[in-house]
Amino acid sequence: SPQSSQELKPRAKSPPKKEPKVEKPLEIRVKTKVVVDTIELCQAALKKILKSKVISIDCEGVSLSRTGQLTLLQLSTSSVVYLFDMMQKGQEFMNLGLRNALQSKSIVKIIHDCRGDSDALFHQFQVRLENLFDTQLAFAIICRGEDKGTPLPVGLNTLLKKYVNPIL
């Protein structure tokens, strides 16, 4: 029997159902740690750091501020965590190129709450941090966009637990 013209048209296939995207927990990779306390180690570290597009930084010290003492600068690339001993050779490290890395406009520096670190770096080592991504400031912008005000200050661990699953 002849088929109607409707029956000859191929049926449109329904789109395949997409599986819901499941967020995977952040994989924690163990990085190599290098204590930088000599000129030679600093020079070797700077060769790698200056090739990086993104680094993270954090400073430690006694009353960290313009009047306190910056004692340790932690700087991480994608594969290595460098711990610069700033008490012994901080000014020498800066003059070797650490200042250039921190002031580089081509390297993104990820930091949490840059105020104290930036204050200490500027007043103790004449470093003007450039091209920063401050995670605390980013959180404030997100909260304002969601009409939640600006709940600052907020600790880095709080942000990690909120956005990256509890890893600490």
C-alpha positions in Angstrom: 0.0 0.0 0.0 1.3 3.5 -0.8 2.7 5.4 2.2 1.6 9.0 2.9 4.2 11.7 2.4 4.3 12.2 6.2 5.5 8.7 6.7 8.3 9.1 4.2 10.0 11.9 6.1 12.7 10.7 8.5 11.9 11.3 12.1 14.0 13.8 13.9 16.2 12.1 16.4 15.9 13.4 19.9 19.2 14.8 21.2 21.1 12.4 23.3 20.7 13.0 27.0 23.7 14.7 28.6 25.0 13.3 31.7 25.0 15.8 34.5 28.5 17.3 35.0 29.9 16.1 38.2 32.6 18.3 39.8 35.6 16.3 40.7 37.4 17.2 43.9 40.6 19.1 43.4 43.6 16.8 43.0 46.3 17.8 45.4 49.7 17.4 43.8 52.8 17.3 45.9 55.3 19.9 44.7 59.0 20.0 45.0 60.0 22.4 47.8 63.3 24.4 47.6 64.7 26.5 50.4 66.4 29.4 48.7 69.1 30.7 51.0 72.1 31.2 48.6 72.8 33.3 45.6 73.2 30.2 43.4 69.9 28.8 44.4 68.2 32.1 43.9 69.7 32.4 40.4 68.5 28.9 39.5 65.0 29.6 40.9 64.7 32.9 39.0 65.5 31.2 35.7 62.3 29.1 36.2 60.2 31.7 37.8 60.8 34.3 35.1 59.5 31.8 32.5 56.2 31.3 34.3 53.0 32.9 33.3 51.3 32.4 36.7 52.9 32.2 40.2 51.4 32.4 43.7 53.0 34.3 46.5 52.7 34.7 50.2 54.9 36.5 52.7 55.5 35.7 56.4 57.2 37.8 59.0 57.2 39.5 62.3 54.4 42.1 62.5 54.3 41.9 58.7 53.8 45.5 57.5 55.9 48.5 56.5 57.5 48.5 60.0 57.6 44.8 60.7 60.1 42.4 59.2 59.5 40.2 56.2 61.3 37.0 56.9 60.1 34.5 54.4 58.7 34.8 50.8 56.9 31.8 49.5 56.6 31.7 45.8 55.1 28.8 43.8 55.2 27.9 40.1 53.1 25.1 38.7 55.7 22.6 39.9 57.9 24.0 42.6 57.4 25.9 45.8 60.3 28.2 46.6 60.9 29.4 50.1 63.1 32.5 50.0 65.0 33.2 53.3 64.6 37.0 53.3 66.3 37.6 56.6 69.8 36.8 55.4 69.9 37.7 51.8 66.6 39.4 51.0 68.0 42.6 49.4 70.5 40.5 47.4 67.7 38.2 46.1 65.7 41.3 45.1 68.6 42.8 43.2 69.3 39.5 41.4 65.9 39.5 39.8 63.3 38.6 42.4 62.1 42.2 42.3 61.7 42.0 38.5 59.6 38.8 38.8 57.3 40.4 41.4 56.9 43.6 39.4 56.6 41.8 36.0 53.4 42.7 34.1 53.6 39.5 32.2 53.5 37.2 35.2 50.2 36.9 37.1 50.7 36.8 40.8 48.0 35.0 42.8 47.8 36.1 46.4 45.3 36.2 49.2 44.8 39.6 50.9 47.8 41.4 49.5 47.6 44.3 51.8 50.2 43.3 54.4 52.5 41.6 51.9 52.4 44.5 49.5 53.0 47.0 52.3 56.1 45.1 53.5 57.5 44.4 50.1 57.2 48.1 49.1 58.6 49.6 52.2 61.4 47.0 52.9 62.4 46.1 49.3 61.0 48.8 47.0 58.8 46.3 45.2 55.6 47.4 43.5 53.6 44.3 42.9 52.1 44.2 39.4 49.4 42.0 37.7 47.9 40.6 40.9 44.9 38.3 41.3 43.8 38.7 44.9 41.5 35.9 45.9 40.0 37.8 48.8 39.2 40.7 46.5 37.7 38.3 44.0 35.5 36.8 46.7 34.3 40.3 47.7 33.3 41.0 44.0 31.4 37.7 43.8 29.6 38.5 47.1 28.6 41.9 45.9 27.4 40.5 42.6 25.1 38.1 44.6 23.9 41.0 46.8 25.6 39.5 49.9 27.5 42.5 50.9 31.3 42.4 51.4 32.1 39.9 54.2 35.7 40.8 54.6 38.2 39.9 55.8 37.9 36.2 54.9 40.6 33.6 55.4 42.0 31.6 52.5 41.0 28.3 54.2 37.4 29.5 54.3 37.4 30.2 50.6 39.0 26.9 49.8 36.4 25.0 51.8 33.6 27.0 50.1 34.8 26.7 46.5 37.3 23.9 46.2 35.8 21.3 48.6 37.4 20.8 52.0 41.0 19.9 51.3 42.6 21.5 54.3 
